Amino acid sequence: MQHARGMLNELSPSEIAHLIESLPHTERNLIWELVDPEKEGEVLIDLGEELRATLIKDMSLQELVNATEGLDLDELADFIQSLPGKVTTQVLTSLDTQRRERLESVLSYPEDSAGGLMDIDAITVRKEVTLDVVLRYLRRMEELPEHTDRLFVTTRDNLYLGTLPFASLLTNDLDLTVADVMTQDTEIIRASMIDDEVAKIFETHDLISAPVVDENMKLLGRITVDDIVDVIREEAEHSMLSMAGLSEEQDLFAPAIPSAKGRALWLGINLITAFLASWVVSNFETTLEKVVAIAVLMNVVASMGGIAGAQTLTLVVRGLALGQVSRSNRGWLINKEVFVGLLNGVVWALIIAVIAMLWFDDVNIGMVIAAATVINLLVAALTGVIIPIIMQKLNIDPAIAGNVVLTTITDIVGLFVFLGLATLFLI
């Protein structure tokens, strides 16, 4: 056991967290008990919220307080929000006044904002000092904050003026002042900016770090690229899992009953949509009784519309997330997707019609299913663009609900058009 403990704690906290997340829930507690107490806080930070809450529930008050020791303030700000209230109070009272005030300044901002994301450990210098003074100041520091690629230039009142990149510091004459070589073209992040917008700025400008300021241009801290990587990964997981009605914090190895509860709502919503489609079919019982081929083929039209619509929906949701879709180009996008739907509709309608005619030796069935396919693919393309745009305006995440609404529409339209045309022309 001692050998296993040693091997485990040679891993980094993120590697230990990954190992715990990859184990069935019955084995997790065994591994967790082997983690050194001084690493527990950093390991908990790297775990998903659901699993973290499970482990925290079984920890004593003192163990939780000890786990917060040694955490950076930005990590502590993330961690403390998942702790019980009495633990939060004890953690805050255990901090010195300066550290507590700095932590409270981070906690005052929403978790998904630049203020909630920022690291307040930023190195500042004055513009009037020489580069030689700056270098001597840095040498006296025991270590620099991680991902420090620039220093921030401020006034005595902490008003942001610009940045001093390390490249400029190391390649210029040491007798020059900071004002002589500092740059003012670094992107400034407002503390109230949402994290998605911050990620776009980092991506567009290839930043490693950026200053965070308040409404009065006072420097509050900095955001670094490692924080942005987490934001991008979480956003990607959110978009992917939301399509299936799951949370990005869903625990793959959670016990069966909690997992079943977490998925029940989505199954219930889909059940409602299935009954709607069944209700449409029930209105054409006479047609189905007289033309058996219709019952065999009717799911083809609905399925083709669902796939085509999902393709459009996925692209538009991605475009909205990246800020590529705007009022000025929506009309062009709708026209383009409808034209794509028409092209695909005609091509696949011909293929489906030929198969249906050969299968049932009936030209009329082929013509009916071809017409229904074209109509449903046009509807799918149109709704695939419009649904996410409308949902975004209503502050509803299209990645969560868009696919259900789209599938419902394409199923109902596909079945109604196909069965309706069959009733008109085949009976």
RODREN-742547 format. One record per residue (C-alpha): residue number from 1; residue in one letter; y negated, x negated, z. Coordinates in Angstrom, 1 decimal, padded with zeros to 4 digits. Example, Ala and Ser with C-alpha at 12.3 -4.5 7.8 and 13.67 -1.06 7.14 Angstrom:
i 1 | aa A | north 004.5 | east -012.3 | up 007.8
i 2 | aa S | north 001.1 | east -013.7 | up 007.1
//
This chain:
i 1 | aa M | north 000.0 | east 000.0 | up 000.0
i 2 | aa Q | north -002.4 | east -002.8 | up 000.8
i 3 | aa H | north -001.7 | east -004.4 | up -002.5
i 4 | aa A | north -002.5 | east -001.1 | up -004.3
i 5 | aa R | north -005.7 | east -000.8 | up -002.3
i 6 | aa G | north -006.7 | east -004.3 | up -003.4
i 7 | aa M | north -006.0 | east -003.7 | up -007.0
i 8 | aa L | north -007.8 | east -000.3 | up -007.0
i 9 | aa N | north -011.0 | east -001.7 | up -005.4
i 10 | aa E | north -011.2 | east -004.6 | up -007.9
i 11 | aa L | north -012.1 | east -001.9 | up -010.4
i 12 | aa S | north -015.7 | east -000.8 | up -010.9
i 13 | aa P | north -016.8 | east 002.6 | up -009.4
i 14 | aa S | north -016.9 | east 004.2 | up -012.8
i 15 | aa E | north -013.3 | east 003.0 | up -013.6
i 16 | aa I | north -012.1 | east 004.3 | up -010.2
i 17 | aa A | north -013.8 | east 007.7 | up -011.0
i 18 | aa H | north -012.1 | east 007.8 | up -014.4
i 19 | aa L | north -008.7 | east 007.1 | up -012.9
i 20 | aa I | north -009.1 | east 009.8 | up -010.3
i 21 | aa E | north -010.2 | east 012.3 | up -012.9
i 22 | aa S | north -007.1 | east 011.5 | up -015.0
i 23 | aa L | north -004.7 | east 012.3 | up -012.3
i 24 | aa P | north -003.1 | east 015.7 | up -011.3
i 25 | aa H | north -004.8 | east 017.2 | up -008.3
i 26 | aa T | north -001.8 | east 016.5 | up -006.1
i 27 | aa E | north -002.2 | east 012.7 | up -006.5
i 28 | aa R | north -005.9 | east 012.4 | up -006.3
i 29 | aa N | north -006.2 | east 012.5 | up -002.5
i 30 | aa L | north -003.7 | east 009.6 | up -002.3
i 31 | aa I | north -005.9 | east 007.4 | up -004.5
i 32 | aa W | north -009.2 | east 008.6 | up -002.9
i 33 | aa E | north -007.9 | east 007.4 | up 000.5
i 34 | aa L | north -007.5 | east 003.9 | up -000.9
i 35 | aa V | north -011.1 | east 003.6 | up -002.0
i 36 | aa D | north -013.2 | east 001.3 | up 000.2
i 37 | aa P | north -015.9 | east 003.3 | up 002.1
i 38 | aa E | north -018.7 | east 001.2 | up 000.7
i 39 | aa K | north -017.7 | east 002.3 | up -002.8
i 40 | aa E | north -017.2 | east 006.0 | up -002.1
i 41 | aa G | north -020.8 | east 006.9 | up -002.9
i 42 | aa E | north -020.9 | east 005.3 | up -006.3
i 43 | aa V | north -017.4 | east 006.7 | up -007.2
i 44 | aa L | north -018.6 | east 010.2 | up -006.2
i 45 | aa I | north -021.7 | east 009.8 | up -008.4
i 46 | aa D | north -019.4 | east 009.2 | up -011.5
i 47 | aa L | north -017.1 | east 012.1 | up -010.9
i 48 | aa G | north -017.6 | east 015.6 | up -012.4
i 49 | aa E | north -019.4 | east 018.1 | up -010.2
i 50 | aa E | north -016.3 | east 020.3 | up -009.7
i 51 | aa L | north -014.1 | east 017.4 | up -008.6
i 52 | aa R | north -016.9 | east 015.8 | up -006.5
i 53 | aa A | north -017.4 | east 019.1 | up -004.6
i 54 | aa T | north -013.6 | east 019.2 | up -003.9
i 55 | aa L | north -013.6 | east 015.7 | up -002.4
i 56 | aa I | north -016.9 | east 016.3 | up -000.5
i 57 | aa K | north -015.5 | east 019.4 | up 001.1
i 58 | aa D | north -012.8 | east 017.3 | up 002.9
i 59 | aa M | north -015.1 | east 014.5 | up 004.1
i 60 | aa S | north -016.7 | east 014.4 | up 007.5
i 61 | aa L | north -020.4 | east 014.5 | up 008.1
i 62 | aa Q | north -020.5 | east 010.8 | up 009.0
i 63 | aa E | north -018.4 | east 009.8 | up 006.0
i 64 | aa L | north -020.8 | east 011.6 | up 003.7
i 65 | aa V | north -023.9 | east 009.9 | up 005.3
i 66 | aa N | north -022.2 | east 006.5 | up 005.0
i 67 | aa A | north -021.4 | east 007.2 | up 001.4
i 68 | aa T | north -025.1 | east 007.5 | up 000.6
i 69 | aa E | north -025.9 | east 004.0 | up 001.9
i 70 | aa G | north -026.6 | east 001.5 | up -000.8
i 71 | aa L | north -027.1 | east 004.0 | up -003.5
i 72 | aa D | north -030.1 | east 003.5 | up -005.7
i 73 | aa L | north -032.8 | east 006.2 | up -005.2
i 74 | aa D | north -032.1 | east 007.8 | up -008.6
i 75 | aa E | north -028.4 | east 008.0 | up -007.8
i 76 | aa L | north -029.1 | east 009.3 | up -004.3
i 77 | aa A | north -031.3 | east 012.0 | up -005.8
i 78 | aa D | north -028.4 | east 013.2 | up -008.0
i 79 | aa F | north -025.9 | east 012.9 | up -005.2
i 80 | aa I | north -027.9 | east 014.5 | up -002.4
i 81 | aa Q | north -028.2 | east 017.8 | up -004.4
i 82 | aa S | north -024.4 | east 018.3 | up -004.2
i 83 | aa L | north -024.2 | east 017.8 | up -000.4
i 84 | aa P | north -024.2 | east 020.5 | up 002.2
i 85 | aa G | north -027.6 | east 021.3 | up 003.8
i 86 | aa K | north -026.9 | east 019.7 | up 007.2
i 87 | aa V | north -025.7 | east 016.5 | up 005.5
i 88 | aa T | north -028.9 | east 016.4 | up 003.3
i 89 | aa T | north -031.1 | east 016.7 | up 006.4
i 90 | aa Q | north -029.2 | east 013.9 | up 008.2
i 91 | aa V | north -029.4 | east 011.7 | up 005.1
i 92 | aa L | north -033.2 | east 012.2 | up 004.8
i 93 | aa T | north -033.8 | east 011.5 | up 008.5
i 94 | aa S | north -031.7 | east 008.3 | up 008.2
i 95 | aa L | north -034.1 | east 006.9 | up 005.6
i 96 | aa D | north -037.3 | east 004.9 | up 006.4
i 97 | aa T | north -040.6 | east 006.7 | up 005.7
i 98 | aa Q | north -041.3 | east 005.0 | up 002.4
i 99 | aa R | north -037.8 | east 005.5 | up 001.0
i 100 | aa R | north -037.8 | east 009.1 | up 002.1
i 101 | aa E | north -041.1 | east 009.8 | up 000.5
i 102 | aa R | north -040.0 | east 008.2 | up -002.8
i 103 | aa L | north -036.8 | east 010.2 | up -002.7
i 104 | aa E | north -038.6 | east 013.5 | up -002.1
i 105 | aa S | north -040.9 | east 012.7 | up -005.0
i 106 | aa V | north -037.9 | east 012.6 | up -007.3
i 107 | aa L | north -036.3 | east 015.7 | up -005.8
i 108 | aa S | north -039.5 | east 017.7 | up -006.4
i 109 | aa Y | north -038.8 | east 017.7 | up -010.1
i 110 | aa P | north -036.1 | east 019.8 | up -011.8
i 111 | aa E | north -032.8 | east 017.9 | up -012.4
i 112 | aa D | north -033.0 | east 018.3 | up -016.2
i 113 | aa S | north -036.6 | east 016.9 | up -016.4
i 114 | aa A | north -037.9 | east 013.4 | up -016.9
i 115 | aa G | north -039.0 | east 013.4 | up -013.2
i 116 | aa G | north -035.5 | east 014.3 | up -012.1
i 117 | aa L | north -034.0 | east 011.7 | up -014.4
i 118 | aa M | north -036.4 | east 008.8 | up -013.6
i 119 | aa D | north -035.8 | east 005.6 | up -011.6
i 120 | aa I | north -038.7 | east 004.9 | up -009.3
i 121 | aa D | north -037.9 | east 001.2 | up -009.1
i 122 | aa A | north -040.4 | east 000.0 | up -011.6
i 123 | aa I | north -042.1 | east -003.4 | up -011.5
i 124 | aa T | north -045.9 | east -003.2 | up -011.9
i 125 | aa V | north -048.5 | east -005.9 | up -012.6
i 126 | aa R | north -052.3 | east -005.9 | up -012.9
i 127 | aa K | north -054.0 | east -006.6 | up -016.2
i 128 | aa E | north -056.4 | east -009.2 | up -014.9
i 129 | aa V | north -053.7 | east -011.7 | up -013.6
i 130 | aa T | north -052.4 | east -014.5 | up -015.7
i 131 | aa L | north -048.9 | east -014.7 | up -017.2
i 132 | aa D | north -048.2 | east -017.7 | up -014.9
i 133 | aa V | north -048.9 | east -015.6 | up -011.8
i 134 | aa V | north -046.6 | east -012.9 | up -013.2
i 135 | aa L | north -043.7 | east -015.4 | up -013.7
i 136 | aa R | north -044.1 | east -016.8 | up -010.2
i 137 | aa Y | north -044.1 | east -013.3 | up -008.8
i 138 | aa L | north -040.9 | east -012.5 | up -010.6
i 139 | aa R | north -039.2 | east -015.7 | up -009.4
i 140 | aa R | north -039.8 | east -014.6 | up -005.8
i 141 | aa M | north -037.9 | east -011.4 | up -006.3
i 142 | aa E | north -034.2 | east -011.5 | up -005.3
i 143 | aa E | north -033.2 | east -009.5 | up -008.4
i 144 | aa L | north -034.7 | east -007.3 | up -011.0
i 145 | aa P | north -033.9 | east -003.6 | up -011.5
i 146 | aa E | north -031.2 | east -003.0 | up -014.1
i 147 | aa H | north -032.3 | east -002.7 | up -017.7
i 148 | aa T | north -035.7 | east -004.2 | up -017.1
i 149 | aa D | north -037.0 | east -005.2 | up -020.5
i 150 | aa R | north -040.7 | east -004.8 | up -019.7
i 151 | aa L | north -043.2 | east -004.7 | up -016.8
i 152 | aa F | north -045.7 | east -001.8 | up -016.4
i 153 | aa V | north -049.4 | east -002.5 | up -016.2
i 154 | aa T | north -051.3 | east -000.4 | up -013.8
i 155 | aa T | north -054.7 | east -000.2 | up -012.0
i 156 | aa R | north -054.9 | east -000.6 | up -008.2
i 157 | aa D | north -054.7 | east 003.2 | up -008.1
i 158 | aa N | north -051.4 | east 003.1 | up -010.0
i 159 | aa L | north -052.9 | east 004.5 | up -013.2
i 160 | aa Y | north -050.8 | east 003.6 | up -016.2
i 161 | aa L | north -052.4 | east 001.2 | up -018.7
i 162 | aa G | north -049.6 | east -000.2 | up -020.8
i 163 | aa T | north -046.6 | east -002.5 | up -020.7
i 164 | aa L | north -045.9 | east -006.2 | up -020.7
i 165 | aa P | north -042.6 | east -006.8 | up -022.7
i 166 | aa F | north -040.6 | east -009.8 | up -021.5
i 167 | aa A | north -040.8 | east -011.2 | up -025.0
i 168 | aa S | north -044.6 | east -011.4 | up -024.8
i 169 | aa L | north -044.4 | east -012.8 | up -021.3
i 170 | aa L | north -042.0 | east -015.6 | up -022.3
i 171 | aa T | north -043.5 | east -016.6 | up -025.7
i 172 | aa N | north -047.3 | east -016.7 | up -024.9
i 173 | aa D | north -049.5 | east -019.3 | up -023.2
i 174 | aa L | north -049.2 | east -018.9 | up -019.5
i 175 | aa D | north -053.0 | east -019.2 | up -019.1
i 176 | aa L | north -053.5 | east -015.9 | up -020.9
i 177 | aa T | north -054.0 | east -012.8 | up -018.9
i 178 | aa V | north -051.8 | east -009.7 | up -018.9
i 179 | aa A | north -054.6 | east -007.8 | up -020.7
i 180 | aa D | north -054.5 | east -010.3 | up -023.6
i 181 | aa V | north -050.8 | east -009.7 | up -024.4
i 182 | aa M | north -049.9 | east -006.3 | up -023.1
i 183 | aa T | north -049.1 | east -003.4 | up -025.5
i 184 | aa Q | north -050.2 | east 000.2 | up -025.4
i 185 | aa D | north -048.0 | east 001.6 | up -028.1
i 186 | aa T | north -045.0 | east 002.3 | up -025.8
i 187 | aa E | north -044.0 | east 006.0 | up -025.7
i 188 | aa I | north -045.2 | east 007.7 | up -022.5
i 189 | aa I | north -042.9 | east 010.2 | up -020.9
i 190 | aa R | north -044.4 | east 013.1 | up -018.9
i 191 | aa A | north -042.6 | east 013.9 | up -015.7
i 192 | aa S | north -042.3 | east 017.5 | up -016.7
i 193 | aa M | north -040.6 | east 016.8 | up -020.1
i 194 | aa I | north -037.1 | east 018.2 | up -020.4
i 195 | aa D | north -034.3 | east 015.6 | up -020.7
i 196 | aa D | north -033.4 | east 016.6 | up -024.2
i 197 | aa E | north -036.9 | east 015.8 | up -025.4
i 198 | aa V | north -036.8 | east 012.4 | up -023.6
i 199 | aa A | north -033.5 | east 011.6 | up -025.3
i 200 | aa K | north -035.0 | east 012.4 | up -028.7
i 201 | aa I | north -037.9 | east 010.0 | up -028.0
i 202 | aa F | north -035.5 | east 007.2 | up -027.0
i 203 | aa E | north -033.4 | east 007.8 | up -030.1
i 204 | aa T | north -036.4 | east 007.9 | up -032.5
i 205 | aa H | north -038.1 | east 004.8 | up -031.1
i 206 | aa D | north -035.0 | east 002.8 | up -030.1
i 207 | aa L | north -036.2 | east 002.4 | up -026.5
i 208 | aa I | north -034.5 | east 000.5 | up -023.7
i 209 | aa S | north -037.0 | east 001.8 | up -021.0
i 210 | aa A | north -040.1 | east 003.9 | up -020.9
i 211 | aa P | north -042.7 | east 004.8 | up -018.3
i 212 | aa V | north -042.9 | east 008.2 | up -016.6
i 213 | aa V | north -046.3 | east 009.4 | up -015.6
i 214 | aa D | north -047.7 | east 012.6 | up -014.0
i 215 | aa E | north -050.5 | east 014.8 | up -015.3
i 216 | aa N | north -053.1 | east 012.3 | up -014.1
i 217 | aa M | north -051.5 | east 009.4 | up -015.9
i 218 | aa K | north -050.3 | east 007.9 | up -012.6
i 219 | aa L | north -047.1 | east 005.8 | up -013.0
i 220 | aa L | north -044.2 | east 007.5 | up -011.2
i 221 | aa G | north -041.2 | east 005.4 | up -012.4
i 222 | aa R | north -039.3 | east 004.7 | up -015.5
i 223 | aa I | north -036.4 | east 006.0 | up -017.5
i 224 | aa T | north -033.8 | east 003.6 | up -018.9
i 225 | aa V | north -031.3 | east 003.8 | up -021.8
i 226 | aa D | north -028.3 | east 004.2 | up -019.5
i 227 | aa D | north -029.7 | east 007.4 | up -018.2
i 228 | aa I | north -030.3 | east 008.6 | up -021.7
i 229 | aa V | north -026.7 | east 007.8 | up -022.7
i 230 | aa D | north -025.6 | east 010.1 | up -019.9
i 231 | aa V | north -027.9 | east 012.9 | up -021.2
i 232 | aa I | north -026.6 | east 012.6 | up -024.7
i 233 | aa R | north -023.0 | east 012.6 | up -023.6
i 234 | aa E | north -023.5 | east 015.6 | up -021.3
i 235 | aa E | north -025.2 | east 017.5 | up -024.1
i 236 | aa A | north -022.4 | east 016.7 | up -026.6
i 237 | aa E | north -019.8 | east 017.9 | up -024.0
i 238 | aa H | north -021.8 | east 021.0 | up -023.3
i 239 | aa S | north -022.1 | east 022.0 | up -027.0
i 240 | aa M | north -018.4 | east 021.4 | up -027.6
i 241 | aa L | north -017.0 | east 023.1 | up -024.5
i 242 | aa S | north -019.5 | east 026.0 | up -024.6
i 243 | aa M | north -018.0 | east 027.1 | up -027.9
i 244 | aa A | north -014.9 | east 028.0 | up -025.9
i 245 | aa G | north -016.8 | east 029.4 | up -022.9
i 246 | aa L | north -016.1 | east 026.4 | up -020.7
i 247 | aa S | north -018.4 | east 024.3 | up -018.5
i 248 | aa E | north -018.8 | east 020.6 | up -019.1
i 249 | aa E | north -017.8 | east 020.2 | up -015.5
i 250 | aa Q | north -014.4 | east 021.9 | up -016.1
i 251 | aa D | north -011.7 | east 019.8 | up -014.4
i 252 | aa L | north -008.7 | east 019.2 | up -016.8
i 253 | aa F | north -006.3 | east 018.6 | up -013.9
i 254 | aa A | north -007.6 | east 021.3 | up -011.5
i 255 | aa P | north -005.0 | east 023.7 | up -010.0
i 256 | aa A | north -003.8 | east 026.6 | up -012.1
i 257 | aa I | north -005.5 | east 029.4 | up -010.2
i 258 | aa P | north -009.1 | east 028.1 | up -010.3
i 259 | aa S | north -008.6 | east 027.1 | up -013.9
i 260 | aa A | north -007.4 | east 030.6 | up -014.8
i 261 | aa K | north -010.4 | east 032.2 | up -013.0
i 262 | aa G | north -012.8 | east 029.9 | up -014.9
i 263 | aa R | north -011.4 | east 031.1 | up -018.2
i 264 | aa A | north -011.0 | east 034.8 | up -017.5
i 265 | aa L | north -014.5 | east 035.9 | up -018.3
i 266 | aa W | north -014.4 | east 034.4 | up -021.8
i 267 | aa L | north -011.0 | east 036.0 | up -022.5
i 268 | aa G | north -012.5 | east 039.4 | up -021.3
i 269 | aa I | north -015.4 | east 039.1 | up -023.7
i 270 | aa N | north -013.1 | east 038.3 | up -026.6
i 271 | aa L | north -010.9 | east 041.3 | up -025.6
i 272 | aa I | north -013.9 | east 043.6 | up -026.0
i 273 | aa T | north -014.6 | east 042.2 | up -029.5
i 274 | aa A | north -010.9 | east 042.6 | up -030.4
i 275 | aa F | north -011.0 | east 046.3 | up -029.4
i 276 | aa L | north -014.1 | east 046.8 | up -031.5
i 277 | aa A | north -012.3 | east 045.4 | up -034.6
i 278 | aa S | north -009.2 | east 047.5 | up -033.7
i 279 | aa W | north -011.5 | east 050.6 | up -033.5
i 280 | aa V | north -012.7 | east 049.9 | up -037.1
i 281 | aa V | north -009.2 | east 049.7 | up -038.3
i 282 | aa S | north -008.2 | east 052.9 | up -036.6
i 283 | aa N | north -010.7 | east 054.8 | up -038.7
i 284 | aa F | north -008.7 | east 053.9 | up -041.8
i 285 | aa E | north -005.2 | east 054.9 | up -040.7
i 286 | aa T | north -004.7 | east 057.1 | up -043.7
i 287 | aa T | north -005.5 | east 054.2 | up -046.1
i 288 | aa L | north -003.1 | east 051.9 | up -044.2
i 289 | aa E | north -000.3 | east 054.5 | up -044.3
i 290 | aa K | north -000.6 | east 055.0 | up -048.1
i 291 | aa V | north -001.2 | east 051.4 | up -049.2
i 292 | aa V | north 001.0 | east 049.0 | up -047.2
i 293 | aa A | north -000.4 | east 046.0 | up -049.0
i 294 | aa I | north -003.8 | east 046.6 | up -047.3
i 295 | aa A | north -002.3 | east 046.1 | up -043.9
i 296 | aa V | north -000.7 | east 042.8 | up -045.0
i 297 | aa L | north -004.0 | east 041.5 | up -046.5
i 298 | aa M | north -006.7 | east 042.8 | up -044.3
i 299 | aa N | north -006.8 | east 039.8 | up -041.9
i 300 | aa V | north -007.5 | east 037.5 | up -044.8
i 301 | aa V | north -011.0 | east 038.7 | up -045.4
i 302 | aa A | north -011.9 | east 038.7 | up -041.7
i 303 | aa S | north -010.5 | east 035.2 | up -041.2
i 304 | aa M | north -012.3 | east 033.7 | up -044.2
i 305 | aa G | north -015.6 | east 035.2 | up -043.0
i 306 | aa G | north -015.0 | east 033.8 | up -039.5
i 307 | aa I | north -014.4 | east 030.3 | up -040.7
i 308 | aa A | north -017.3 | east 030.3 | up -043.1
i 309 | aa G | north -019.7 | east 031.7 | up -040.5
i 310 | aa A | north -018.5 | east 029.1 | up -037.8
i 311 | aa Q | north -019.3 | east 026.3 | up -040.2
i 312 | aa T | north -022.9 | east 027.5 | up -040.8
i 313 | aa L | north -023.4 | east 028.4 | up -037.1
i 314 | aa T | north -022.2 | east 024.9 | up -036.0
i 315 | aa L | north -024.6 | east 023.2 | up -038.4
i 316 | aa V | north -027.6 | east 025.4 | up -037.4
i 317 | aa V | north -026.9 | east 024.9 | up -033.6
i 318 | aa R | north -026.8 | east 021.2 | up -034.2
i 319 | aa G | north -030.1 | east 021.4 | up -036.2
i 320 | aa L | north -031.8 | east 023.3 | up -033.4
i 321 | aa A | north -030.6 | east 020.8 | up -030.8
i 322 | aa L | north -032.0 | east 017.9 | up -032.8
i 323 | aa G | north -035.3 | east 019.8 | up -033.5
i 324 | aa Q | north -034.7 | east 019.9 | up -037.3
i 325 | aa V | north -035.0 | east 023.7 | up -037.6
i 326 | aa S | north -038.5 | east 025.0 | up -037.4
i 327 | aa R | north -040.5 | east 028.1 | up -038.5
i 328 | aa S | north -041.6 | east 026.2 | up -041.7
i 329 | aa N | north -038.1 | east 025.6 | up -043.0
i 330 | aa R | north -036.1 | east 028.6 | up -041.8
i 331 | aa G | north -036.6 | east 030.6 | up -045.0
i 332 | aa W | north -035.4 | east 027.7 | up -047.1
i 333 | aa L | north -032.4 | east 027.2 | up -044.8
i 334 | aa I | north -031.4 | east 030.9 | up -045.0
i 335 | aa N | north -031.6 | east 030.9 | up -048.8
i 336 | aa K | north -029.6 | east 027.8 | up -049.1
i 337 | aa E | north -026.8 | east 029.0 | up -046.7
i 338 | aa V | north -026.6 | east 032.4 | up -048.5
i 339 | aa F | north -026.3 | east 030.6 | up -051.8
i 340 | aa V | north -023.5 | east 028.4 | up -050.4
i 341 | aa G | north -021.8 | east 031.5 | up -049.1
i 342 | aa L | north -022.1 | east 033.1 | up -052.5
i 343 | aa L | north -020.6 | east 030.1 | up -054.2
i 344 | aa N | north -017.7 | east 029.8 | up -051.8
i 345 | aa G | north -017.3 | east 033.5 | up -051.9
i 346 | aa V | north -016.9 | east 033.7 | up -055.6
i 347 | aa V | north -014.5 | east 030.7 | up -055.8
i 348 | aa W | north -012.2 | east 031.8 | up -053.0
i 349 | aa A | north -012.4 | east 035.5 | up -054.0
i 350 | aa L | north -010.9 | east 034.5 | up -057.4
i 351 | aa I | north -008.2 | east 032.5 | up -055.8
i 352 | aa I | north -007.3 | east 035.3 | up -053.3
i 353 | aa A | north -007.5 | east 037.9 | up -056.0
i 354 | aa V | north -005.0 | east 036.1 | up -058.2
i 355 | aa I | north -002.6 | east 035.6 | up -055.2
i 356 | aa A | north -002.9 | east 039.3 | up -054.2
i 357 | aa M | north -002.3 | east 040.5 | up -057.8
i 358 | aa L | north 000.8 | east 038.3 | up -058.2
i 359 | aa W | north 002.1 | east 039.2 | up -054.8
i 360 | aa F | north 001.8 | east 043.0 | up -055.1
i 361 | aa D | north 001.6 | east 043.3 | up -058.9
i 362 | aa D | north -001.6 | east 045.4 | up -058.6
i 363 | aa V | north -004.9 | east 044.4 | up -060.3
i 364 | aa N | north -006.9 | east 046.9 | up -058.2
i 365 | aa I | north -005.8 | east 045.3 | up -054.9
i 366 | aa G | north -006.9 | east 041.9 | up -056.2
i 367 | aa M | north -010.3 | east 043.3 | up -057.2
i 368 | aa V | north -010.9 | east 045.0 | up -053.9
i 369 | aa I | north -010.0 | east 042.0 | up -051.8
i 370 | aa A | north -012.1 | east 039.7 | up -054.0
i 371 | aa A | north -015.2 | east 042.0 | up -053.6
i 372 | aa A | north -014.7 | east 042.2 | up -049.8
i 373 | aa T | north -014.3 | east 038.4 | up -049.6
i 374 | aa V | north -017.6 | east 037.8 | up -051.4
i 375 | aa I | north -019.5 | east 040.3 | up -049.2
i 376 | aa N | north -018.1 | east 039.0 | up -046.0
i 377 | aa L | north -018.9 | east 035.3 | up -046.8
i 378 | aa L | north -022.4 | east 036.3 | up -047.6
i 379 | aa V | north -022.7 | east 038.1 | up -044.3
i 380 | aa A | north -021.1 | east 035.2 | up -042.5
i 381 | aa A | north -023.6 | east 032.7 | up -044.0
i 382 | aa L | north -026.6 | east 034.9 | up -043.2
i 383 | aa T | north -025.6 | east 035.6 | up -039.6
i 384 | aa G | north -024.6 | east 032.0 | up -039.1
i 385 | aa V | north -028.2 | east 031.1 | up -039.5
i 386 | aa I | north -029.9 | east 034.0 | up -037.9
i 387 | aa I | north -027.8 | east 034.4 | up -034.7
i 388 | aa P | north -028.6 | east 030.9 | up -033.2
i 389 | aa I | north -032.3 | east 031.2 | up -034.1
i 390 | aa I | north -032.6 | east 034.6 | up -032.4
i 391 | aa M | north -030.7 | east 033.5 | up -029.4
i 392 | aa Q | north -032.9 | east 030.4 | up -029.0
i 393 | aa K | north -036.0 | east 032.7 | up -029.0
i 394 | aa L | north -034.3 | east 034.8 | up -026.3
i 395 | aa N | north -033.6 | east 031.7 | up -024.2
i 396 | aa I | north -029.8 | east 032.2 | up -024.7
i 397 | aa D | north -027.8 | east 029.1 | up -025.4
i 398 | aa P | north -026.4 | east 029.7 | up -029.0
i 399 | aa A | north -023.6 | east 027.2 | up -028.3
i 400 | aa I | north -022.2 | east 029.5 | up -025.6
i 401 | aa A | north -022.6 | east 033.0 | up -027.1
i 402 | aa G | north -023.1 | east 032.4 | up -030.8
i 403 | aa N | north -019.5 | east 032.0 | up -031.8
i 404 | aa V | north -018.4 | east 035.3 | up -030.1
i 405 | aa V | north -021.2 | east 037.3 | up -031.7
i 406 | aa L | north -020.6 | east 035.7 | up -035.1
i 407 | aa T | north -016.8 | east 036.4 | up -034.9
i 408 | aa T | north -017.4 | east 040.0 | up -033.9
i 409 | aa I | north -019.7 | east 040.6 | up -036.8
i 410 | aa T | north -017.5 | east 038.9 | up -039.5
i 411 | aa D | north -014.4 | east 040.6 | up -038.2
i 412 | aa I | north -016.0 | east 044.1 | up -038.2
i 413 | aa V | north -017.8 | east 043.6 | up -041.5
i 414 | aa G | north -014.7 | east 042.1 | up -043.2
i 415 | aa L | north -012.4 | east 044.8 | up -042.0
i 416 | aa F | north -014.8 | east 047.6 | up -042.7
i 417 | aa V | north -015.7 | east 046.5 | up -046.2
i 418 | aa F | north -012.1 | east 045.8 | up -047.2
i 419 | aa L | north -010.7 | east 049.0 | up -045.8
i 420 | aa G | north -013.7 | east 051.0 | up -047.1
i 421 | aa L | north -013.4 | east 049.6 | up -050.6
i 422 | aa A | north -009.6 | east 050.2 | up -050.5
i 423 | aa T | north -010.2 | east 053.8 | up -049.4
i 424 | aa L | north -012.6 | east 054.4 | up -052.3
i 425 | aa F | north -010.7 | east 052.7 | up -055.1
i 426 | aa L | north -007.0 | east 052.7 | up -054.2
i 427 | aa I | north -006.4 | east 056.2 | up -052.8
//
